[in-house]
Amino acid sequence: MEHSQSYKSFMKSSYNSIKHSTYFDSYDHFFKDFRNKEITFVEIGVLAGGSLFMWRDYFGPKARIIGIDFNPNAKKWEKHGFEIFIGSQSDENFWNEFKTKVGNIDILLDDGGHTYEQQIITTECLLDAINDGGLLVIEDTHSSYMKNYGKRKYSFVEYTKKKVDAINMRFKDISGLEPERRVWSIEFVESMVAFKINKKASYMKSELISNDGENDHAEDYVYRNADISAKMKSFFNKMNISTDNRLVKRIIRKCEKISTKRKFSAKKYFD
Ligand SMILES: C[S@@+](CC[C@H](N)C(=O)[O-])C[C@H]1O[C@@H](n2cnc3c(N)ncnc32)[C@H](O)[C@@H]1O
């Protein structure tokens, strides 16, 4: 933590900010490529102003730093060169106005109220306003496992699982779910979820491509239960029956299928 640039910027800020010690390495991990560039960075949650100064130091003078808070007193930070918007992150109309005024952004960091409703509405309203290559990072996602932030069934982490399904629907229409065409990838670290935006890449079509290299027609063991195949092959070998025989191959394949259905040795990892 001490070596991270964001920690150094945090310690330099003259105004108060309180952050968890594990966050600085994650900030550096997600944001390092955006430093000293002409980016638009938005943080929800201004409180005592400390993090605004931290981000200005971290990203450098070319960055446009915008703060959002429900508390109208946050406007006072405008005289320090920050852009401040007052409104609630769970208000879809607030976001529509915000997007009209600000335009596209590069990074959104949510350190606001941390309820599931606030986190989900913020994500849904802002994903389309982030430039390709940009990030939407929701902080304090441990609230998904805590009381008083909303119904657990609709927690932010539960919502992200649906996004994982929707990303996979880009492969092809497997289940009728709408494919996700803004988020390229999702990264989970302790207490944070980062959505990497790339609309262009999310429209890429998945097709099978061969490199036309030499093909030795290796037997494809896909879908097979390796343990059962080995046991059956050794059984047939002992009986001096060739496993190249078509009927024997069919028997082995049938047994593999039956045993795969009956025994799921990875179940313990779900418990
Ligand atoms: C954890 S503090 C932010 C701390 C600040 N980012 C820092 O690091 O110093 C949370 C802030 O979110 C604001 N907030 C709470 N609910 C909000 C909402 N619905 N919309 C916008 N801001 C909200 C609070 O007023 C408070 O200033």
Ligand as a Chemical Component Dictionary entry (heavy atoms), coordinates in Angstrom:
data_LIG
# 
_chem_comp.id                   LIG 
_chem_comp.type                 NON-POLYMER 
_chem_comp.pdbx_formal_charge   0 
_chem_comp.three_letter_code    LIG 
# 
loop_
_chem_comp_atom.comp_id 
_chem_comp_atom.atom_id 
_chem_comp_atom.alt_atom_id 
_chem_comp_atom.type_symbol 
_chem_comp_atom.charge 
_chem_comp_atom.model_Cartn_x 
_chem_comp_atom.model_Cartn_y 
_chem_comp_atom.model_Cartn_z 
_chem_comp_atom.pdbx_ordinal 
LIG C1  C1  C 0  -18.185 7.448  1.784  1  
LIG S1  S1  S 1  -18.637 9.103  1.527  2  
LIG C2  C2  C 0  -17.563 9.615  0.246  3  
LIG C3  C3  C 0  -16.162 9.716  0.675  4  
LIG C4  C4  C 0  -15.203 10.317 -0.323 5  
LIG N1  N1  N 0  -15.292 9.708  -1.631 6  
LIG C5  C5  C 0  -13.805 10.132 0.203  7  
LIG O1  O1  O 0  -13.134 9.186  -0.211 8  
LIG O2  O2  O -1 -13.391 10.936 1.013  9  
LIG C6  C6  C 0  -20.185 8.928  0.785  10 
LIG C7  C7  C 0  -20.784 10.194 0.200  11 
LIG O3  O3  O 0  -21.867 9.796  -0.631 12 
LIG C8  C8  C 0  -22.894 10.752 -0.535 13 
LIG N2  N2  N 0  -24.154 10.113 -0.914 14 
LIG C9  C9  C 0  -24.916 9.273  -0.145 15 
LIG N3  N3  N 0  -26.015 8.904  -0.826 16 
LIG C10 C10 C 0  -25.930 9.489  -2.048 17 
LIG C11 C11 C 0  -26.774 9.493  -3.196 18 
LIG N4  N4  N 0  -27.913 8.813  -3.218 19 
LIG N5  N5  N 0  -26.387 10.222 -4.260 20 
LIG C12 C12 C 0  -25.248 10.931 -4.246 21 
LIG N6  N6  N 0  -24.412 10.962 -3.184 22 
LIG C13 C13 C 0  -24.760 10.265 -2.106 23 
LIG C14 C14 C 0  -22.847 11.228 0.906  24 
LIG O4  O4  O 0  -23.424 12.519 1.048  25 
LIG C15 C15 C 0  -21.345 11.192 1.201  26 
LIG O5  O5  O 0  -20.778 12.467 1.002  27 
# 
loop_
_chem_comp_bond.comp_id 
_chem_comp_bond.atom_id_1 
_chem_comp_bond.atom_id_2 
_chem_comp_bond.value_order 
_chem_comp_bond.pdbx_ordinal 
LIG C1  S1  SING 1  
LIG S1  C2  SING 2  
LIG S1  C6  SING 3  
LIG C2  C3  SING 4  
LIG C3  C4  SING 5  
LIG C4  N1  SING 6  
LIG C4  C5  SING 7  
LIG C5  O1  DOUB 8  
LIG C5  O2  SING 9  
LIG C6  C7  SING 10 
LIG C7  O3  SING 11 
LIG C7  C15 SING 12 
LIG O3  C8  SING 13 
LIG C8  N2  SING 14 
LIG C8  C14 SING 15 
LIG N2  C9  SING 16 
LIG N2  C13 SING 17 
LIG C9  N3  DOUB 18 
LIG N3  C10 SING 19 
LIG C10 C11 SING 20 
LIG C10 C13 DOUB 21 
LIG C11 N4  SING 22 
LIG C11 N5  DOUB 23 
LIG N5  C12 SING 24 
LIG C12 N6  DOUB 25 
LIG N6  C13 SING 26 
LIG C14 O4  SING 27 
LIG C14 C15 SING 28 
LIG C15 O5  SING 29 
# 
